[in-house]
Structure formats: structure tokens, C-alpha cells
Amino acid sequence: MFDPTIFDNIKVVLEGAVYDLDFEGQIVVTGRKDRVELSTMSRTYAIRFIEQGRDECSAEVRLSADISDLAAELLQMKHRAPGCSLAVTFERRVRDEEDCLEIGHTLEEIWNGRPCIRQELSFDYRPDVRPDGFRNRIRLEFDRKLDEGQIEDFPELLRHVVRSLKALNRMEKP
């Protein structure tokens, strides 16, 4: 038997909190990934969901830890604080840059400017067809490592994610 790592403990709490929202009927979990990358000794857990009854936008919460995080924890390195990284990603279609500006303002208001918000646009190129919109991948990046001390913040974090998902779903469709 082994002691669970910070990653394991946070993953269990995060997964449970998301499935509680699914059980309450607020969201529908559409996928999850739990990966160990042996070449880099890193771990990633991601859970994807949509708002109940809406599919214009999806959300994914991703937890990750690399070998330096695991080593710092297992070897109890005093000069390095172990932990995990957290990112939230939303995906939806947009018409143009104006939609991106609106998304940025909406998320800044919900999150009070805390995470860094990045938007990446893409489209499937076909030489005979002009794109009628773009896929927008909106990534919220947090600038600190998480450990068990932040577990109590997960319900509030997920409330912000669901609020963001609802706001993005209610924006005008492309």
C-alpha cells in the first residue's frame, strides 16, 4: 500500500465535486481522462462537461503534476513546494474578434481578473469555402500550485466554472 500524493487527493475531491454537480442536474459529464505519461513521469486528470440541456459550450477542468512536483513531495525537499497545476478550458464557436472581446470581458467580470485568460481561434481550412466562424478555445490559467490546503476552495471554483459556462452558452450563437 502507498500513501496517496497531493495529486491523488486533489483528484478525488475534484472528481467528486464535479459528479455532485452532475447528480444535481446542473451539468452533464461528457468525458474524463486520467493519464500517466511514463516518458516524463507526469500525471494529468481532466474532466469535461456541458451545462444540462445546452451544448454550445463545453468546459474542462484539468489537474496536472510533473516529476518535479512528485519528487518534491516524496523526497520532502525543503526548497521546493510540491503541488499540482490547475487549468480550466472552455470551447465554443465564435463569429469574429468581437465575440472574443465579449468573452474576455464576461470572464474577467466573473473571475475578478484572477486567472490569466487566453483565447485561441482555429478553423478547418477548405480552399473552396470561407469559414463561417471559428472554434474558440478559452483557457484560464492559474499562476500557483495547489495542494491540499486549497481543497476547500473547489466548490467555489466549480461555481465560477459553471457560472462561466452558463454565460458563454447564453452569448449569441455564430
C-alpha positions in Angstrom: 0.0 0.0 0.0 1.2 3.5 -0.7 0.3 6.9 0.6 -1.7 9.0 -1.9 0.1 12.0 -3.3 -1.2 15.6 -3.3 -2.3 14.9 -6.9 -4.3 11.8 -5.9 -6.0 13.6 -3.0 -7.0 16.7 -5.1 -8.1 14.5 -8.0 -10.5 12.5 -5.8 -12.1 15.7 -4.3 -12.3 17.4 -7.7 -13.9 14.4 -9.4 -16.4 14.0 -6.6 -17.3 17.7 -6.7 -17.9 17.6 -10.4 -20.0 14.5 -10.2 -22.1 16.1 -7.4 -22.9 18.9 -9.9 -23.9 16.2 -12.5 -26.0 14.4 -9.9 -27.8 17.7 -9.0 -28.6 18.2 -12.7 -26.6 21.4 -13.3 -24.1 19.8 -15.7 -23.6 16.6 -17.7 -20.2 15.0 -17.6 -19.2 14.1 -21.1 -15.7 12.7 -20.7 -12.7 12.3 -18.4 -9.1 11.3 -18.8 -6.7 10.0 -16.2 -3.2 9.7 -17.6 0.2 8.8 -16.5 2.9 9.8 -19.0 5.7 7.3 -18.3 8.3 9.1 -20.5 8.1 12.2 -18.3 6.6 10.7 -15.2 3.8 13.3 -15.3 0.1 12.9 -14.4 -2.9 14.5 -15.9 -6.6 14.3 -14.9 -9.2 16.1 -16.9 -13.0 16.1 -16.7 -15.2 17.6 -19.4 -18.8 18.7 -19.0 -21.6 20.7 -20.5 -24.4 22.6 -18.9 -27.6 20.5 -18.5 -29.7 20.9 -21.7 -27.1 23.1 -23.5 -24.2 22.1 -25.7 -23.0 25.4 -27.3 -20.0 25.4 -24.9 -18.1 22.8 -23.0 -15.8 23.1 -20.0 -12.9 21.1 -18.9 -11.0 21.2 -15.6 -7.5 19.8 -15.9 -5.2 18.9 -13.0 -1.6 18.1 -13.7 1.6 17.3 -11.8 5.1 16.6 -13.2 8.1 14.6 -11.9 9.5 17.7 -10.1 6.2 18.0 -8.1 6.2 14.3 -7.2 9.9 14.4 -6.3 9.5 17.5 -4.1 6.7 15.7 -2.3 8.2 12.2 -1.9 11.7 13.4 -1.1 10.4 16.2 1.2 12.5 18.8 -0.5 12.6 21.9 1.7 13.5 24.4 -1.1 10.5 23.4 -3.3 6.8 23.4 -2.5 5.1 20.4 -4.1 1.7 20.7 -5.6 -0.4 20.5 -8.8 -1.3 22.8 -11.6 -4.9 23.6 -12.5 -6.4 24.9 -15.7 -9.9 25.4 -16.9 -10.7 25.4 -20.6 -14.0 26.3 -22.4 -14.7 25.6 -26.0 -17.3 27.2 -28.2 -17.8 28.7 -31.7 -17.5 32.4 -32.4 -18.0 34.6 -35.4 -15.2 37.0 -35.1 -12.9 39.1 -32.8 -15.8 41.0 -31.3 -17.1 37.7 -29.8 -13.6 37.2 -28.3 -13.7 40.6 -26.7 -17.1 40.0 -25.2 -15.9 36.6 -23.9 -12.9 38.2 -22.4 -15.0 40.9 -20.6 -17.5 38.4 -19.4 -14.9 36.1 -17.9 -12.9 38.9 -16.4 -16.1 40.0 -14.6 -16.9 36.5 -13.3 -13.4 35.7 -12.2 -12.4 39.2 -11.0 -9.2 39.2 -13.1 -7.7 36.3 -11.1 -6.7 33.7 -13.7 -4.9 34.6 -16.9 -7.4 34.3 -19.8 -6.1 33.1 -23.2 -8.2 32.6 -26.3 -7.1 30.5 -29.3 -9.1 30.5 -32.6 -9.0 27.8 -35.2 -11.0 26.6 -38.2 -11.0 23.8 -40.7 -9.4 25.1 -43.9 -11.1 24.3 -47.2 -9.9 26.2 -50.3 -13.4 26.5 -51.8 -15.3 27.5 -48.6 -14.9 30.6 -46.4 -15.2 29.8 -42.7 -18.5 30.9 -41.1 -16.9 31.1 -37.7 -14.1 29.8 -35.6 -13.6 27.4 -32.8 -12.5 29.3 -29.7 -10.5 27.6 -27.0 -10.6 29.7 -23.9 -8.0 28.8 -21.3 -8.0 30.1 -17.7 -4.5 29.6 -16.2 -3.8 29.9 -12.5 -0.3 31.1 -11.5 0.2 29.0 -8.4 0.5 25.4 -7.4 -2.4 23.8 -5.5 -2.0 21.5 -2.5 -4.5 20.0 0.0 -4.8 23.4 1.6 -6.9 24.6 -1.3 -9.3 21.7 -1.4 -11.9 23.7 0.4 -11.9 26.2 -2.4 -13.1 23.7 -5.0 -16.8 24.2 -4.6 -16.3 27.9 -5.1 -14.0 27.3 -8.1 -16.6 25.0 -9.7 -19.4 27.5 -9.1 -17.3 30.0 -11.1 -16.8 27.4 -13.8 -20.5 26.7 -14.1 -21.4 30.4 -14.0 -18.9 31.0 -16.8 -20.2 28.0 -18.8 -23.8 29.4 -18.5 -22.7 32.9 -19.5 -20.8 31.5 -22.6 -23.8 29.4 -23.5 -26.1 32.4 -23.5 -24.0 34.5 -25.8 -25.3 35.0 -29.3 -24.6 32.0 -31.5 -22.3 32.4 -34.5 
